[in-house]
Amino acid sequence: MIAPFAFAAERSLGRRYPEPPHPYRNDFQRDRDRIIHCRAFRRLEDKTQVFTTRYSDHFRNRLTHTIEVAQIARTAGGALGLNTDLCEALALAHDIGHPPFGHSGEKCLDELMRGFGDGFDHNLHALHIVENFEQRYAGFPGLNLTFEVREGIIKHSRDYAAGEAPELSEYLLEKKPPLEAQLIDFVDEIAYNTADLDDGYEAGLLEVAQIRRHVPLFDRMYATAESAWPAALPKLKFSEALKRVLDSLATDLVGHSARTLEQDKIESVEDVRNHPRRLVSFSPPMAEDCATLKRFLYAHLYEHPVLVADREQGSRMLTGLFAIYMSRPDRLPPSYRTRAEHEPLHWVVCDYIAGMTDGFLQRQFQELAGLNQRVKAVHLPKGC
Ligand code: MG
């Protein structure tokens, strides 16, 4: 039972290469399963979310983050009456195109590509992965996902201006994506904001008093947890507060979005697609709370010297390896060398590096660094 504004699997615009229906799985369930079984999904296990595994085995990596996003997406999507199969498939795919070493890795790769007049975007890279790079099926390249999952991959976190991306014109760029895709960016934010507080506290880089002083939402939830469990251990009070933060964010998102859908009289997917603005959002007070939390994490966690040092090391290796492959394309694997015969080398190098795990990149760098003297004098591009 889904709401009339939810995207029913039977209404899908289908796959690029038609396939017979499955006897008991709908198309979005099949997409979810294809994503889980692909190689790019498994590689998320060794891609940094915020912390590398240098300090603890308990921190989130990009795979466990993705699982948390999928869990919140199913719960919030279900509460809104959306298609939870589509929510889940989109959540599982949302970071599949992420390069190694977290956001700094993405920024670094983007800077390197800008040097060639191009750029790098992990959502576009994700689209290339599911359309071409994954080779698992005899009948077609990629995963042959439904139109709505591919559309959600590129549109969940941004709208496109008219004529901005002609190569994506098939994805109804002038229209808003279904609610299931609109939900993803918000549940991603809920997952990483709470997880980063958790990992930052566990790492000893953040303290309760400091978080309470700067983050009113956490302070309110901590006060509630403390009055419910006055004798509990501090770390359990922290956990009780944190789960209340997560719950209040998700509850606000569901409640405010449901009210918006009702007020704007949204009764169908067409209404969603043709609406001038996105319909899923936090309430204005919660959006402010969330922005404050984000600012706190930037100032006190992401810019912490420990994380900055890790980031710089990752960026240095990524930049170095990029330079090595640009000057020694013979060191690329055969399939990438073949591509480089008819595509610009920097595209091929970028795609190869973007697909790497942190660990593989590190090993490749260590193995190849001696090959090229210029690598020793690599200068980090601005922003890396
Ligand atoms: Mg994410």
Residues whose N, C-alpha, C, O or C-beta is under 5 A from the ligand:
A	BS01	MG	D95 D188
